[in-house]
């Protein structure tokens, strides 16, 4: 099953039309909070199982800080996108910018690539996307680069937030635990098969699937619950 949005993905699980899938972290956390899904394997990219969110503008823009985004046009990925909506809005709120009233206009582009395009081409002033940051603080790739970090589009990062756990495979709690365990074993073992590893990289930009780091996802659940209660982000 292919779905048109993160919200449609969530509804497919809630309505019992799907019992297994690939989930962005916020959708996964929300479904975990409702007791409907458990994560079984998370993807690894660039040797890391987490990433950062960033708020950015186009290169050469007069916008220099998060405080400068007031009364600008914002473009987001999707209301359930961790790096493309949820955590950038928490970041704004933490810096004294109320994301519910700050912007003159807000739109949703449904993908990181389209968010970057909208900002670079001047159809929006600020956007949010993902970034991979090395321990020394250097950003090596993001929504504005190709997967290997090359071909960077002309953007300026205003601030970052993270780390955020990578997207993951999850299974419905309606499935028998033995089935969920078998799916987890198969997913993690898949990266030992060259053809499946190549498919994983091609489809999801991931180099491996690894056991879920429960402490990371526990923190994610807590942050998503807080975000939903405060109204900084909206439910799907």
C-alpha positions as YAML, in Angstrom:
chain: A
units: angstrom
residues:
- id: 1
  name: UNK
  ca: [0.00, 0.00, 0.00]
- id: 2
  name: UNK
  ca: [1.24, 3.46, -0.91]
- id: 3
  name: UNK
  ca: [-0.22, 6.42, 0.96]
- id: 4
  name: UNK
  ca: [-0.42, 10.09, 0.01]
- id: 5
  name: UNK
  ca: [0.65, 11.61, 3.34]
- id: 6
  name: UNK
  ca: [1.83, 10.87, 6.86]
- id: 7
  name: UNK
  ca: [-1.74, 11.36, 8.07]
- id: 8
  name: UNK
  ca: [-2.98, 8.73, 5.62]
- id: 9
  name: UNK
  ca: [-0.27, 6.37, 6.86]
- id: 10
  name: UNK
  ca: [-1.42, 6.86, 10.44]
- id: 11
  name: UNK
  ca: [-5.07, 6.32, 9.54]
- id: 12
  name: UNK
  ca: [-4.24, 3.09, 7.68]
- id: 13
  name: UNK
  ca: [-2.90, 1.67, 10.94]
- id: 14
  name: UNK
  ca: [-5.66, 3.07, 13.15]
- id: 15
  name: UNK
  ca: [-8.35, 1.72, 10.83]
- id: 16
  name: UNK
  ca: [-6.75, -1.73, 10.62]
- id: 17
  name: UNK
  ca: [-5.99, -1.54, 6.88]
- id: 18
  name: UNK
  ca: [-2.27, -1.97, 7.51]
- id: 19
  name: UNK
  ca: [-0.32, -3.83, 10.17]
- id: 20
  name: UNK
  ca: [3.30, -3.12, 9.24]
- id: 21
  name: UNK
  ca: [5.08, -0.20, 7.66]
- id: 22
  name: UNK
  ca: [7.85, 2.37, 7.47]
- id: 23
  name: UNK
  ca: [7.20, 5.35, 9.75]
- id: 24
  name: UNK
  ca: [8.67, 8.82, 10.29]
- id: 25
  name: UNK
  ca: [9.51, 9.30, 13.99]
- id: 26
  name: UNK
  ca: [6.61, 11.58, 14.95]
- id: 27
  name: UNK
  ca: [3.97, 9.28, 13.43]
- id: 28
  name: UNK
  ca: [5.63, 6.32, 15.11]
- id: 29
  name: UNK
  ca: [5.71, 8.11, 18.46]
- id: 30
  name: UNK
  ca: [2.06, 9.11, 18.22]
- id: 31
  name: UNK
  ca: [0.99, 5.57, 17.33]
- id: 32
  name: UNK
  ca: [3.10, 4.24, 20.19]
- id: 33
  name: UNK
  ca: [1.41, 6.68, 22.57]
- id: 34
  name: UNK
  ca: [-1.95, 5.30, 21.46]
- id: 35
  name: UNK
  ca: [-0.72, 1.73, 21.97]
- id: 36
  name: UNK
  ca: [-1.22, 0.77, 18.32]
- id: 37
  name: UNK
  ca: [2.33, 0.23, 17.02]
- id: 38
  name: UNK
  ca: [5.74, -0.84, 18.30]
- id: 39
  name: UNK
  ca: [9.01, -0.01, 16.49]
- id: 40
  name: UNK
  ca: [10.92, -3.07, 15.34]
- id: 41
  name: UNK
  ca: [13.95, -1.75, 13.41]
- id: 42
  name: UNK
  ca: [15.34, 1.71, 12.73]
- id: 43
  name: UNK
  ca: [17.35, 2.81, 9.73]
- id: 44
  name: UNK
  ca: [20.98, 3.85, 9.80]
- id: 45
  name: UNK
  ca: [22.31, 6.61, 7.54]
- id: 46
  name: UNK
  ca: [25.92, 7.73, 7.41]
- id: 47
  name: UNK
  ca: [26.65, 5.42, 10.32]
- id: 48
  name: UNK
  ca: [24.12, 7.23, 12.52]
- id: 49
  name: UNK
  ca: [20.65, 6.30, 13.78]
- id: 50
  name: UNK
  ca: [19.64, 9.92, 14.36]
- id: 51
  name: UNK
  ca: [19.61, 13.29, 12.60]
- id: 52
  name: UNK
  ca: [18.80, 16.97, 13.22]
- id: 53
  name: UNK
  ca: [16.12, 19.39, 12.13]
- id: 54
  name: UNK
  ca: [17.01, 22.82, 10.83]
- id: 55
  name: UNK
  ca: [15.25, 26.06, 10.02]
- id: 56
  name: UNK
  ca: [16.70, 27.74, 6.97]
- id: 57
  name: UNK
  ca: [16.31, 30.52, 4.44]
- id: 58
  name: UNK
  ca: [17.83, 31.05, 1.01]
- id: 59
  name: UNK
  ca: [21.40, 32.24, 0.62]
- id: 60
  name: UNK
  ca: [21.60, 36.02, 0.57]
- id: 61
  name: UNK
  ca: [18.34, 36.50, 2.46]
- id: 62
  name: UNK
  ca: [18.22, 39.37, 5.00]
- id: 63
  name: UNK
  ca: [16.84, 36.88, 7.54]
- id: 64
  name: UNK
  ca: [19.68, 36.11, 9.96]
- id: 65
  name: UNK
  ca: [18.12, 34.70, 13.15]
- id: 66
  name: UNK
  ca: [14.99, 32.90, 14.30]
- id: 67
  name: UNK
  ca: [13.66, 36.22, 15.60]
- id: 68
  name: UNK
  ca: [13.70, 37.52, 12.03]
- id: 69
  name: UNK
  ca: [11.15, 34.96, 10.78]
- id: 70
  name: UNK
  ca: [8.18, 36.95, 12.10]
- id: 71
  name: UNK
  ca: [5.80, 38.07, 9.34]
- id: 72
  name: UNK
  ca: [7.54, 35.91, 6.72]
- id: 73
  name: UNK
  ca: [6.19, 33.11, 4.52]
- id: 74
  name: UNK
  ca: [6.96, 29.65, 5.92]
- id: 75
  name: UNK
  ca: [6.87, 26.33, 4.10]
- id: 76
  name: UNK
  ca: [6.73, 22.99, 5.94]
- id: 77
  name: UNK
  ca: [6.82, 19.34, 4.83]
- id: 78
  name: UNK
  ca: [3.81, 17.87, 6.64]
- id: 79
  name: UNK
  ca: [2.21, 18.27, 10.08]
- id: 80
  name: UNK
  ca: [3.66, 14.91, 11.11]
- id: 81
  name: UNK
  ca: [7.18, 15.56, 9.82]
- id: 82
  name: UNK
  ca: [9.70, 15.61, 12.68]
- id: 83
  name: UNK
  ca: [12.37, 17.69, 10.93]
- id: 84
  name: UNK
  ca: [10.00, 19.41, 8.53]
- id: 85
  name: UNK
  ca: [7.45, 20.72, 11.05]
- id: 86
  name: UNK
  ca: [7.22, 19.43, 14.63]
- id: 87
  name: UNK
  ca: [10.67, 20.10, 16.07]
- id: 88
  name: UNK
  ca: [11.39, 23.31, 14.14]
- id: 89
  name: UNK
  ca: [8.21, 24.71, 15.72]
- id: 90
  name: UNK
  ca: [9.34, 23.58, 19.18]
- id: 91
  name: UNK
  ca: [12.68, 25.23, 18.42]
- id: 92
  name: UNK
  ca: [10.95, 28.49, 17.51]
- id: 93
  name: UNK
  ca: [8.83, 28.42, 20.66]
- id: 94
  name: UNK
  ca: [11.92, 27.79, 22.81]
- id: 95
  name: UNK
  ca: [13.49, 30.91, 21.28]
- id: 96
  name: UNK
  ca: [10.54, 33.17, 22.01]
- id: 97
  name: UNK
  ca: [8.85, 32.96, 18.62]
- id: 98
  name: UNK
  ca: [5.25, 31.72, 18.79]
- id: 99
  name: UNK
  ca: [4.89, 29.55, 15.65]
- id: 100
  name: UNK
  ca: [1.08, 29.73, 15.82]
- id: 101
  name: UNK
  ca: [1.09, 33.50, 15.17]
- id: 102
  name: UNK
  ca: [4.55, 34.33, 13.79]
- id: 103
  name: UNK
  ca: [4.05, 33.83, 10.07]
- id: 104
  name: UNK
  ca: [2.24, 35.84, 7.45]
- id: 105
  name: UNK
  ca: [1.63, 32.65, 5.49]
- id: 106
  name: UNK
  ca: [2.20, 28.92, 5.99]
- id: 107
  name: UNK
  ca: [2.05, 26.19, 3.33]
- id: 108
  name: UNK
  ca: [2.83, 22.47, 3.15]
- id: 109
  name: UNK
  ca: [4.95, 21.03, 0.33]
- id: 110
  name: UNK
  ca: [4.70, 17.29, 1.26]
- id: 111
  name: UNK
  ca: [8.42, 16.61, 0.75]
- id: 112
  name: UNK
  ca: [11.78, 17.98, 1.90]
- id: 113
  name: UNK
  ca: [12.89, 18.51, -1.69]
- id: 114
  name: UNK
  ca: [9.86, 20.68, -2.43]
- id: 115
  name: UNK
  ca: [10.37, 22.69, 0.75]
- id: 116
  name: UNK
  ca: [13.91, 23.48, -0.34]
- id: 117
  name: UNK
  ca: [12.73, 24.31, -3.86]
- id: 118
  name: UNK
  ca: [10.08, 26.72, -2.56]
- id: 119
  name: UNK
  ca: [12.61, 28.63, -0.46]
- id: 120
  name: UNK
  ca: [15.41, 28.68, -3.05]
- id: 121
  name: UNK
  ca: [13.03, 29.85, -5.80]
- id: 122
  name: UNK
  ca: [11.57, 32.58, -3.60]
- id: 123
  name: UNK
  ca: [8.07, 31.17, -3.19]
- id: 124
  name: UNK
  ca: [8.64, 31.05, 0.58]
- id: 125
  name: UNK
  ca: [11.01, 32.87, 2.90]
- id: 126
  name: UNK
  ca: [11.83, 30.19, 5.46]
- id: 127
  name: UNK
  ca: [11.55, 26.42, 5.60]
- id: 128
  name: UNK
  ca: [12.47, 23.41, 7.68]
- id: 129
  name: UNK
  ca: [14.23, 20.20, 6.73]
- id: 130
  name: UNK
  ca: [16.64, 17.55, 8.02]
- id: 131
  name: UNK
  ca: [20.41, 17.66, 8.42]
- id: 132
  name: UNK
  ca: [23.18, 15.24, 9.35]
- id: 133
  name: UNK
  ca: [25.65, 16.85, 11.73]
- id: 134
  name: UNK
  ca: [29.05, 15.42, 12.65]
- id: 135
  name: UNK
  ca: [30.31, 15.43, 16.27]
- id: 136
  name: UNK
  ca: [32.43, 18.48, 15.43]
- id: 137
  name: UNK
  ca: [29.28, 20.40, 14.45]
- id: 138
  name: UNK
  ca: [29.86, 20.28, 10.69]
- id: 139
  name: UNK
  ca: [26.72, 19.72, 8.58]
- id: 140
  name: UNK
  ca: [27.57, 17.08, 5.97]
- id: 141
  name: UNK
  ca: [24.20, 16.57, 4.26]
- id: 142
  name: UNK
  ca: [20.62, 17.74, 4.43]
- id: 143
  name: UNK
  ca: [17.39, 18.26, 2.54]
- id: 144
  name: UNK
  ca: [19.21, 20.73, 0.29]
- id: 145
  name: UNK
  ca: [21.92, 18.26, -0.85]
- id: 146
  name: UNK
  ca: [22.05, 15.00, -2.73]
- id: 147
  name: UNK
  ca: [22.16, 11.89, -0.46]
- id: 148
  name: UNK
  ca: [25.97, 11.88, -0.49]
- id: 149
  name: UNK
  ca: [26.16, 15.53, 0.56]
- id: 150
  name: UNK
  ca: [27.01, 16.88, -2.89]
- id: 151
  name: UNK
  ca: [25.18, 19.37, -5.13]
- id: 152
  name: UNK
  ca: [24.17, 21.67, -2.27]
- id: 153
  name: UNK
  ca: [21.41, 24.18, -3.06]
- id: 154
  name: UNK
  ca: [22.02, 27.81, -1.99]
- id: 155
  name: UNK
  ca: [20.52, 27.98, 1.50]
- id: 156
  name: UNK
  ca: [21.46, 29.49, 4.88]
- id: 157
  name: UNK
  ca: [20.85, 27.52, 8.09]
- id: 158
  name: UNK
  ca: [19.39, 29.67, 10.89]
- id: 159
  name: UNK
  ca: [19.27, 27.08, 13.69]
- id: 160
  name: UNK
  ca: [19.28, 23.34, 14.31]
- id: 161
  name: UNK
  ca: [17.51, 20.97, 16.72]
- id: 162
  name: UNK
  ca: [18.36, 17.41, 17.66]
- id: 163
  name: UNK
  ca: [19.26, 14.67, 17.65]
- id: 164
  name: UNK
  ca: [16.05, 13.04, 16.42]
- id: 165
  name: UNK
  ca: [15.83, 9.25, 15.93]
- id: 166
  name: UNK
  ca: [15.73, 8.09, 12.32]
- id: 167
  name: UNK
  ca: [12.57, 6.73, 10.72]
- id: 168
  name: UNK
  ca: [11.84, 3.11, 11.48]
- id: 169
  name: UNK
  ca: [9.84, 0.04, 10.63]
- id: 170
  name: UNK
  ca: [6.96, -0.60, 12.99]
- id: 171
  name: UNK
  ca: [4.39, -3.35, 13.50]
- id: 172
  name: UNK
  ca: [0.82, -3.15, 14.75]
- id: 173
  name: UNK
  ca: [0.17, -4.36, 18.28]
- id: 174
  name: UNK
  ca: [-2.74, -6.31, 16.76]
- id: 175
  name: UNK
  ca: [-0.17, -8.72, 15.38]
- id: 176
  name: UNK
  ca: [0.90, -11.64, 17.53]
- id: 177
  name: UNK
  ca: [4.20, -10.89, 19.31]
- id: 178
  name: UNK
  ca: [5.84, -13.87, 17.57]
- id: 179
  name: UNK
  ca: [5.03, -12.32, 14.19]
- id: 180
  name: UNK
  ca: [6.41, -8.94, 15.28]
- id: 181
  name: UNK
  ca: [9.60, -10.63, 16.47]
- id: 182
  name: UNK
  ca: [9.96, -12.50, 13.17]
- id: 183
  name: UNK
  ca: [9.50, -9.25, 11.21]
- id: 184
  name: UNK
  ca: [12.17, -7.57, 13.34]
- id: 185
  name: UNK
  ca: [14.65, -10.40, 12.77]
- id: 186
  name: UNK
  ca: [13.99, -10.41, 9.04]
- id: 187
  name: UNK
  ca: [14.35, -6.63, 8.73]
- id: 188
  name: UNK
  ca: [17.67, -6.52, 10.57]
- id: 189
  name: UNK
  ca: [19.00, -9.57, 8.71]
- id: 190
  name: UNK
  ca: [18.03, -8.07, 5.33]
- id: 191
  name: UNK
  ca: [21.11, -5.85, 5.28]
- id: 192
  name: UNK
  ca: [23.29, -8.97, 5.08]
- id: 193
  name: UNK
  ca: [21.79, -9.75, 1.66]
- id: 194
  name: UNK
  ca: [23.41, -7.60, -1.09]
- id: 195
  name: UNK
  ca: [20.26, -7.22, -3.20]
- id: 196
  name: UNK
  ca: [18.10, -6.26, -0.21]
- id: 197
  name: UNK
  ca: [20.77, -3.86, 1.07]
- id: 198
  name: UNK
  ca: [20.86, -2.18, -2.35]
- id: 199
  name: UNK
  ca: [17.06, -1.87, -2.33]
- id: 200
  name: UNK
  ca: [17.15, -0.37, 1.16]
- id: 201
  name: UNK
  ca: [19.61, 2.30, 0.03]
- id: 202
  name: UNK
  ca: [17.67, 3.01, -3.16]
- id: 203
  name: UNK
  ca: [14.23, 3.26, -1.56]
- id: 204
  name: UNK
  ca: [15.03, 4.83, 1.80]
- id: 205
  name: UNK
  ca: [18.57, 6.19, 1.53]
- id: 206
  name: UNK
  ca: [19.58, 3.89, 4.40]
- id: 207
  name: UNK
  ca: [22.62, 1.67, 4.63]
- id: 208
  name: UNK
  ca: [21.31, -0.71, 7.29]
- id: 209
  name: UNK
  ca: [18.50, -1.54, 9.68]
- id: 210
  name: UNK
  ca: [19.36, -1.81, 13.36]
- id: 211
  name: UNK
  ca: [17.60, -2.74, 16.61]
- id: 212
  name: UNK
  ca: [15.61, 0.16, 18.02]
- id: 213
  name: UNK
  ca: [17.35, 2.31, 20.64]
- id: 214
  name: UNK
  ca: [14.51, 2.35, 23.17]
- id: 215
  name: UNK
  ca: [15.87, 5.26, 25.22]
- id: 216
  name: UNK
  ca: [15.88, 7.49, 22.13]
- id: 217
  name: UNK
  ca: [12.31, 6.62, 21.23]
- id: 218
  name: UNK
  ca: [11.18, 7.05, 24.85]
- id: 219
  name: UNK
  ca: [12.44, 10.64, 24.72]
- id: 220
  name: UNK
  ca: [10.75, 11.10, 21.35]
- id: 221
  name: UNK
  ca: [7.40, 9.97, 22.77]
- id: 222
  name: UNK
  ca: [7.75, 12.45, 25.62]
- id: 223
  name: UNK
  ca: [8.53, 15.36, 23.28]
- id: 224
  name: UNK
  ca: [5.67, 14.51, 20.91]
- id: 225
  name: UNK
  ca: [3.22, 14.26, 23.82]
- id: 226
  name: UNK
  ca: [4.37, 17.69, 25.02]
- id: 227
  name: UNK
  ca: [4.07, 19.17, 21.53]
- id: 228
  name: UNK
  ca: [0.51, 17.91, 21.12]
- id: 229
  name: UNK
  ca: [-0.56, 19.19, 24.56]
- id: 230
  name: UNK
  ca: [0.92, 22.67, 24.07]
- id: 231
  name: UNK
  ca: [-0.65, 23.18, 20.66]
- id: 232
  name: UNK
  ca: [2.73, 24.08, 19.12]
- id: 233
  name: UNK
  ca: [1.98, 21.37, 16.56]
- id: 234
  name: UNK
  ca: [-1.33, 20.01, 15.39]
- id: 235
  name: UNK
  ca: [-2.59, 16.46, 15.38]
- id: 236
  name: UNK
  ca: [-2.71, 14.81, 11.94]
...
